Amino acid sequence: MEMKLAFVGMGNVARAFARMLCERQDDLARDHGFRFRTTAISTNSHGSILSTDRIDLIEAAGRMERGESLVGLAGCEAVTDTFSLIERCDADILFETSPLNPVDGEPAASYIRRALERRINVITANKGPVAFRYRELKRVARERGVSFRFEGTVMDGAPVFNMVETCLPAARVLGFEGILNSTTNIILTGMEEGRSFEECLLAAQRAGIAEANADYDIDGWDAAMKAVALANVLMDAEIDPRGIEPKGIRAVSSDDIRAAAQRGGVIRLVARGDRVSDEIIISVAPEEVMKDSPLGSVRGSSNLLKIKTDLMGEIAVLETDPGVRQTAYALLSDMLTVFN
Ligand SMILES: NC(=O)c1ccc[n+]([C@@H]2O[C@H](COP(=O)([O-])OP(=O)(O)OC[C@H]3O[C@@H](n4cnc5c(N)ncnc54)[C@H](OP(=O)(O)O)[C@@H]3O)[C@@H](O)[C@H]2O)c1
């Protein structure tokens, strides 16, 4: 069966996904019976386009990379804005990869809701809508008989939500701890090696790993949104991200890192979620941990998540040196889950 695909956002992640899809299209058709054509792409400043036939995805990605508008691409009609595109597109799956908004998850949350209401399956890598509106979006998806999937929101392509959903039936998640933000880990581990904060941040930005607004990484908002998403999805919490006060790494100095090293420690930005009596408490803050501990051993863009469960004890997922291709893979794996 041929699936019609729509894209909201054609940035680092969506372009990596577009290339992965096209690179693997023969395997996807042969091994999964999955065939696709792209019918809609929306961006913020590069135009939004619809097609009743098919959009050349690689040409669209190339245009974005060259800073050119999508408007004028062969066989496409220009649309004024993303909401109009969602209203009019003929799509089976919409990939939402617009930037994180840690204030309210908008406009992505409303894009997703409208697509689900139109019975379009939605896959997102954007943690904002999951942190702010998970229950509502899940309910709308259920009512309309479509899927809402978001594996890429917390640990790129490493299975977290899918692992708990499919591999840990009946187990209760009691808590978690982890290093969930690649940009701050690149900065902290780079500073251990004598590089400057700014130099390391630039490296994360050049790799396409940093948020469009890197302050959201540095000040702990990205990690906080991931922690809320984990708690609300895996622990059935109802945490309002507006009540979280993350502490980022802005105040961590080279002197702090040297002092920690003298004690055999390193500084890491650690996200935690714990059930305390009936309440679930979320925290994000820099912590000094032993250099050879699991958290202390995580370097560069790598991430680690430890999940505590009642029936299966503790499980850790380590993702080594992820880049945008790993997030692209999350979209691909969610896409096949929706398709199957
Ligand atoms: N990069 C990673 O490694 C990574 C990993 C995990 C999750 N994520 C998440 O994935 C999402 C995308 O990341 P990215 O690195 O691909 O971001 P990006 O490179 O900044 O791309 C964002 C895309 O969204 C478009 N856009 C911006 N505002 C929009 C709006 N209001 N409506 C419609 N489209 C809009 C942009 O259009 P213009 O180009 O025209 O501005 C751009 O095409 C983010 O939510 C991020 O948190 C990223």
The ligand as an ORCA input file, in Angstrom:
! r2SCAN-3c Opt
* xyz 0 1
  N      18.334     17.880     16.045
  C      18.306     16.836     16.839
  O      19.308     16.109     17.007
  C      17.027     16.479     17.559
  C      16.997     15.320     18.339
  C      15.778     14.951     18.967
  C      14.666     15.759     18.814
  N      14.750     16.921     18.071
  C      13.552     17.742     17.932
  O      13.130     17.669     16.577
  C      12.547     18.921     16.187
  C      13.255     19.404     14.926
  O      14.637     19.581     15.183
  P      15.584     20.124     14.014
  O      16.969     20.029     14.562
  O      15.230     19.471     12.740
  O      15.126     21.662     13.987
  P      15.471     22.744     12.853
  O      16.632     22.308     12.049
  O      15.504     24.059     13.559
  O      14.184     22.675     11.879
  C      12.913     23.113     12.277
  C      12.009     23.148     11.046
  O      10.714     23.577     11.473
  C      10.281     24.687     10.682
  N       9.456     25.561     11.503
  C       9.849     26.456     12.457
  N       8.788     27.021     13.039
  C       7.700     26.502     12.420
  C       6.308     26.735     12.553
  N       5.829     27.589     13.458
  N       5.482     26.038     11.744
  C       5.946     25.150     10.816
  N       7.252     24.890     10.662
  C       8.115     25.573     11.452
  C      11.561     25.366     10.218
  O      11.288     26.120      9.049
  P      12.355     27.237      8.530
  O      13.606     26.461      8.166
  O      11.695     27.847      7.360
  O      12.582     28.148      9.681
  C      12.448     24.147      9.966
  O      12.186     23.626      8.698
  C      12.674     19.876     17.382
  O      11.460     19.905     18.084
  C      13.766     19.221     18.227
  O      13.592     19.474     19.610
  C      15.892     17.277     17.428
*
